[in-house]
Amino acid sequence: MRLLNLAPLRRGLATAASNVQLNGRLYAADSVTNVPAAILEKAQRRLYKIPNHPIGILSHRIASHFAHFANIDAPDPVVSVAKNFDELGFEPDHPGRRVTDSYYLNKDTLLRTHTSAHEIETFRNPAVRDAWLLTADVYRRDEIDRSHYPVFHQMEGARLFDASADLRALEDRIEHDEHALRLANVRIHDESRVGEVNPFQHGHDPALGRLVVRDLKLALNGLMLDLFASDDGKPLEVRWIDSTFPFTSPSFEVEVLWNDEWLEVLGSGMIMQRTLDTAGVPDKVGWAFGLGLERIAMVLFSIPDIRLFWSTDSRFLAQFSPGKFSPFKPYSRYPECKRDTSFWHPPMFHENDFCDIVRDVAGDLAEDVQLVDQFVHPKTQRSSATYRINYRSMDKSLTNEEVNEMHAQVIERATRQLGVEVR
């Protein structure tokens, strides 16, 4: 497959004059539409459904650990602004709402930025709401480097309890399971504290809240052991620290010691009561957690570049088997091709807009984009930026002709769409 034949087929950023088509549906574009064709193409892939793909292997392992939880799929990434932000209590000026941070099909709909966009509808479903997992692809406009990608996968889980639950029976069950965990080869470092800084919510019974938090930590400590336990006999080190999230209070982060460094794995906490109230289950309390599958898979499968997850080279998938965490073996390291571009830009210029153009032109051939210089002219006060784009294929060597054509398209698109002036 030659890049020169593909590049002219790529659409530009959607504009108000066109419609956006995704999964067989048409969405009327307007002045905020900003989804590039390169992103729309990824929405069809559903990597978490491929049994021998690292994302699929990891999501299946987590689902197997929570075997008694309902496993929910959400194949359509298009959600309303209300579902993604309003219903979850995002402030009107929250940065996540900005067109520079999220992909909008139009002013009313966008590509979900998190799996939490499906929380309320799931809690409304009596068949699954008490214990569920949900896996989905999510979308955020971001920088370009080896650990960031505008499409990634999240897995979210939740468990609910009756607010009038029998505390003694719940505590007995938790103590039984905690005893079993103490016999496992794991050391828990719990540095979290529920208090003024990380409080229980108003109206929650602290006695029930403490049991919910214990159940949460028990469930996730078991998950960490399932995912990260080593074969060398060394105990797994797990650390809990306080955190802050808009969906939970109290909130916690979970880390594991990996290669002598603490690795952040997931966020968790007690579900905000307003979420459950909105879902029509005010008589429930519960916990939830969320994690990024790529972040964990890069560690467990020794994958050095996040773009590899999207590779269609048969040599990539051939290395993996369902149920096994096998380290990735690079099949080659092709040379990089760096190109610099300097331009004057208008005051409203945003780096994410430039990165989207690079992605739309070069796709996964853009390894990273770095801002290497900034300058403000002392007399005119015009702003200038210099970006270094590193082009590299994971599957073949790129020719200078291919790179020069891609780079010329990037400059032409940036000039036309972003109003920059090449220096």
C-alpha atoms as one frame of an Amber mdcrd trajectory, in Angstrom:
protein
   0.000   0.000   0.000   1.541   3.286  -1.090   0.907   6.464   0.837   0.924
   8.611  -2.298  -2.203   6.867  -3.525  -3.986   7.272  -0.204  -3.282  10.861
   0.762  -5.482  12.532  -1.882  -8.435  10.448  -0.679  -8.357  11.883   2.827
 -11.082  14.393   3.591 -10.340  17.625   5.316 -11.844  18.729   8.605 -15.625
  18.661   8.349 -17.171  22.043   7.672 -20.606  23.581   7.998 -21.184  22.890
   4.294 -21.097  19.119   4.702 -22.697  16.330   6.683 -20.839  13.818   8.821
 -21.562  10.142   8.241 -20.734   7.548  10.885 -22.019   3.998  11.341 -24.654
   4.494   8.654 -26.099   7.706  10.102 -25.863  11.268   8.819 -25.288  14.185
  11.184 -25.870  17.760  10.059 -22.636  19.696  10.384 -22.510  23.259  11.672
 -19.996  25.879  12.771 -18.472  23.738  15.549 -18.040  20.498  13.535 -14.399
  19.455  13.856 -14.145  15.678  13.300 -11.467  14.735  10.739 -11.920  11.776
   8.428  -8.928  10.052  10.055 -10.836   9.942  13.348 -14.081   8.741  11.766
 -12.197   5.838  10.197 -11.040   4.642  13.624 -14.609   4.477  14.939 -15.207
   1.325  12.897 -12.308  -0.714  14.321 -13.473  -1.760  17.848 -10.123  -3.142
  18.913 -11.505  -4.411  22.219 -13.573  -6.946  20.272 -10.541  -8.615  18.634
  -9.675 -11.723  20.734  -5.937 -11.729  19.984  -5.420  -7.958  20.120  -3.728
  -6.633  23.296  -6.727  -4.381  23.990  -9.114  -7.302  23.542  -6.962  -9.646
  25.643  -6.746  -7.143  28.502 -10.445  -6.220  28.488 -11.365  -9.911  28.513
  -9.038 -10.570  31.466 -10.655  -7.757  33.465 -14.145  -8.970  32.555 -13.180
 -12.484  33.663 -12.034 -11.133  37.026 -15.449  -9.491  37.505 -17.286 -12.529
  36.156 -20.444 -11.780  38.159 -20.713  -8.262  36.680 -22.821  -7.575  33.589
 -20.491  -6.919  30.644 -21.886  -4.065  28.555 -20.921  -2.960  25.054 -21.495
   0.533  23.677 -20.590   0.349  19.976 -21.935   3.769  18.950 -19.496   6.511
  20.044 -21.873   9.371  19.226 -23.553  10.884  22.280 -25.356  14.090  23.081
 -23.654  16.988  24.782 -26.188  16.559  27.585 -25.245  12.928  28.145 -21.484
  13.527  27.956 -21.358  16.671  30.106 -24.609  18.117  31.470 -26.047  15.027
  33.177 -22.701  14.356  34.885 -22.474  17.817  36.412 -19.770  19.354  34.206
 -19.679  23.118  34.602 -20.561  25.166  31.495 -16.966  26.427  31.275 -15.284
  23.062  31.890 -12.230  22.681  29.568 -13.472  19.316  28.297 -16.369  21.054
  26.536 -14.080  23.153  24.326 -13.916  22.401  20.615 -10.143  22.379  21.031
 -10.434  19.399  23.393 -13.352  17.320  22.040 -14.600  16.115  18.655 -17.997
  17.611  17.788 -20.233  16.348  15.010 -22.336  19.447  15.594 -23.277  21.668
  18.515 -25.578  19.020  20.009 -23.565  15.826  19.486 -19.957  14.698  19.848
 -17.796  11.622  20.049 -17.872  10.524  23.696 -14.869  11.687  25.712 -15.318
   9.040  28.430 -17.283   5.892  29.194 -19.048   7.818  31.968 -21.302   9.226
  29.258 -23.216   5.929  29.578 -23.350   5.814  33.384 -26.820   7.185  33.946
 -28.526   5.103  31.256 -26.833   1.994  32.697 -27.897   2.774  36.250 -31.440
   3.184  34.944 -31.446  -0.396  33.653 -32.652  -2.669  36.482 -31.259  -5.765
  34.764 -27.630  -4.645  35.071 -27.347  -1.574  37.306 -26.185  -3.255  40.530
 -22.893  -4.567  39.087 -21.570  -3.812  35.602 -18.544  -3.277  33.379 -18.585
  -1.132  30.254 -15.841  -1.017  27.617 -15.766   1.526  24.809 -13.618   3.602
  22.502 -13.386   7.263  23.553 -12.142  10.356  21.757 -10.172  13.426  22.809
  -8.176  15.927  20.816  -4.603  15.612  22.019  -0.931  16.065  21.250   0.982
  13.637  19.050   3.623  11.441  20.662   4.269   7.781  21.467   1.936   7.689
  24.489  -0.977   9.861  23.297  -3.593   9.074  20.679  -6.922  10.788  19.946
  -8.800   7.476  20.103  -8.307   5.175  23.063 -10.268   2.689  25.139 -11.671
   2.932  28.627 -13.203   0.345  30.898 -15.521   1.409  33.673 -17.057  -0.658
  36.425 -19.594   0.005  39.171 -21.296  -1.766  42.042 -24.370  -0.566  43.924
 -25.729  -1.294  47.403 -29.051  -0.542  49.029 -28.718   2.518  51.247 -30.642
   0.522  53.875 -28.380  -2.527  53.564 -27.750  -4.832  56.539 -24.364  -3.494
  57.627 -23.488  -6.547  59.701 -24.053  -8.957  56.833 -22.118  -6.727  54.434
 -19.207  -6.425  56.865 -19.100 -10.191  57.416 -18.808 -10.800  53.686 -16.091
  -8.156  53.310 -14.084  -9.520  56.253 -14.217 -13.013  54.757 -12.869 -11.791
  51.413 -10.252  -9.550  53.060  -8.914 -12.553  54.934  -8.473 -14.425  51.661
  -6.616 -11.474  50.132  -4.227 -11.303  53.112  -3.086 -14.816  52.223  -2.174
 -13.718  48.682   1.268 -12.551  47.593   0.509  -8.830  47.715   1.459  -5.893
  49.935  -1.070  -3.081  50.226   0.165   0.436  51.037  -2.977   2.393  51.875
  -2.060   6.072  52.157  -5.609   7.295  51.488  -7.666   9.054  54.155 -11.364
   9.911  54.114 -11.788  13.267  55.784 -12.189  16.971  55.203 -10.101  16.994
  52.025 -11.527  13.747  50.630 -14.936  13.489  52.308 -17.962  11.278  52.296
 -20.845  13.031  50.591 -23.483  14.942  52.493 -26.338  12.636  53.382 -24.298
   9.436  53.211 -24.151   7.245  56.298 -20.426   7.162  57.223 -20.751   3.603
  58.538 -22.121   2.387  55.208 -19.631   4.590  53.352 -16.689   2.945  55.107
 -17.950  -0.489  54.101 -18.463   0.602  50.486 -14.896   1.924  50.372 -13.569
  -1.325  51.884 -15.462  -3.314  49.264 -14.069  -1.105  46.506 -10.493  -1.560
  47.707 -10.983  -5.282  48.106 -12.283  -5.656  44.548  -9.539  -3.554  42.975
  -6.698  -5.045  45.016  -7.796  -8.407  43.655  -7.819  -7.008  40.122  -4.286
  -5.628  40.526  -3.109  -9.026  41.687  -4.769 -10.686  38.701  -3.162  -8.287
  36.211   0.268  -7.545  37.632   1.350 -10.511  39.796   4.853 -11.634  38.824
   6.149 -15.131  38.257   9.344 -14.599  40.269   7.730 -14.992  43.683   8.064
 -11.335  44.664   4.965  -9.840  46.273   3.013  -7.324  44.262   3.146  -3.824
  45.765  -0.112  -1.837  45.527  -0.538   1.732  46.751  -3.729   3.724  47.373
  -3.633   7.535  47.445  -6.270  10.247  47.673  -7.421  11.949  44.517 -10.174
  14.171  43.118 -12.598  13.278  40.323 -15.851  14.958  39.231 -17.780  11.670
  39.408 -16.813  10.380  42.881 -16.274  11.403  46.493 -14.279  10.220  48.291
 -11.893   9.493  45.413  -8.763   7.372  45.140  -6.023   6.423  42.711  -4.493
   2.958  42.583  -0.827   2.422  41.745   1.390  -0.642  41.415   5.154  -0.840
  41.743   6.410  -1.793  38.288  10.099  -1.862  37.356  10.860  -0.020  40.610
   8.508   2.872  39.792   4.951   3.578  40.930   2.624   3.227  37.963  -0.797
   4.920  38.082  -3.355   2.317  37.008  -6.856   3.656  37.639  -9.133   6.104
  39.418 -12.018   5.153  41.684 -14.328   6.234  44.471 -17.883   6.429  45.776
 -20.334   7.419  43.071 -21.714  10.941  43.303 -25.225  10.700  44.707 -26.509
  13.225  42.169 -25.672  10.700  39.440 -27.754   7.999  41.110 -30.552  10.462
  41.832 -30.637  11.488  38.162 -30.739   7.808  37.191 -33.800   7.304  39.377
 -32.143   5.168  42.080 -31.822   7.580  45.039 -32.060   4.638  47.452 -28.704
   3.257  46.222 -25.048   4.023  47.013 -22.028   2.517  45.339 -18.514   2.609
  44.010 -17.049   2.968  40.543 -13.676   2.795  38.847 -12.327   3.687  35.441
  -9.123   2.812  33.631  -7.424   3.354  30.289  -6.748   0.059  28.544  -3.892
   1.353  26.364  -1.950   2.649  29.348  -2.011  -0.759  31.040  -1.561  -2.760
  27.824   1.578  -0.811  26.906   3.100  -2.010  30.180   1.850  -5.599  30.204
   2.683  -6.228  26.523   5.875  -4.070  26.388   4.481  -1.962  23.542   6.686
   1.120  22.989   4.417   3.206  20.758   0.666   3.674  21.131   0.232   3.769
  17.333   1.041   0.055  17.209  -2.394  -0.771  18.619  -3.860   0.459  15.315
  -1.391  -1.342  13.057  -2.868  -3.489  10.303   0.454  -5.273   9.749  -0.138
  -9.000  10.251   3.193  -9.239  12.109   1.668  -7.310  15.006  -1.404  -9.429
  15.792   0.479 -12.646  15.022   2.486 -12.158  18.224  -0.488 -12.368  20.577
  -2.880 -15.070  21.715  -6.124 -14.826  23.711  -5.558 -15.025  27.450  -1.787
 -14.387  27.376   0.250 -11.275  28.221   3.052 -11.804  25.693   5.751  -9.122
  25.285   5.798  -7.431  21.896   8.881  -8.140  19.784   9.691  -5.300  17.379
   9.845  -6.594  13.835  11.929  -3.644  12.677  12.862  -0.075  13.466  12.479
   2.023  10.360  14.279   5.370  10.052  12.623   8.604  11.096  12.158  11.600
   8.816  11.978  14.970  10.562  10.592  18.121   9.014  10.387  21.573  10.624
   7.836  24.208   9.776   7.672  27.790  11.095   4.706  30.098  10.736   3.012
  33.194  12.065  -0.324  32.280  13.601  -3.464  34.212  14.586  -4.359  34.745
  18.274  -6.974  31.956  18.255  -4.521  29.328  17.005  -4.571  26.084  19.026
  -1.989  23.317  18.815  -4.660  20.591  18.779  -6.032  22.009  15.504  -2.595
  21.720  13.943  -2.128  18.189  15.270  -5.478  17.148  13.792  -4.348  18.332
  10.369  -1.098  16.371  10.730  -3.073  13.254  11.688  -5.572  13.709   8.876
  -2.805  13.999   6.285  -0.235  11.565   7.648  -2.379   9.240   9.744  -0.234
   6.975  11.921   2.884   7.901   9.960   3.229  10.926  12.265   5.173   9.648
  15.274   5.245  12.910  17.182   4.837  16.664  16.820   6.993  18.912  18.988
   6.841  22.651  19.560  10.542  23.570  19.348  10.387  27.364  19.274   8.028
  30.250  20.005   8.559  33.909  19.186   6.650  37.184  19.546   7.788  39.990
  17.264   8.709  42.992  19.459   7.199  45.542  17.064   4.197  43.843  15.457
   3.407  41.544  18.422   2.697  38.762  15.933   3.234  35.271  17.301   5.330
  32.634  15.576   5.781  28.941  16.274   8.116  26.276  14.948   6.963  22.663
  14.981   9.079  19.593  14.309   7.114  16.696  12.814   8.696  13.270  13.029
   7.387  10.977  10.278   8.063   7.266  10.722   6.241   4.160   9.588   6.114
   1.123  11.832   5.835  -1.149   8.800   8.190   0.170   6.084  10.787   2.789
   5.182   9.368   6.080   3.962  10.909   7.759   0.936  11.805  11.452   0.889
   9.213  11.864  -1.859   6.456  10.484   0.365   7.488  12.581   3.358   7.853
  15.765   1.311   4.398  15.309  -0.207   2.804  14.725   3.205   4.593  17.705
   4.703   3.559  19.962   1.828  -0.063  18.936   2.378   0.222  19.702   6.095
   1.542  23.204   5.352  -1.102  23.843   2.691  -3.922  22.698   4.977  -2.629
  24.691   7.953  -2.369  27.811   5.787  -5.870  27.388   4.380  -7.731  26.195
   7.465  -5.907  27.801  10.390  -4.898  31.118   8.835  -1.174  30.656   9.463
   1.510  32.334   7.350   4.600  30.253   6.656   7.839  32.041   7.467
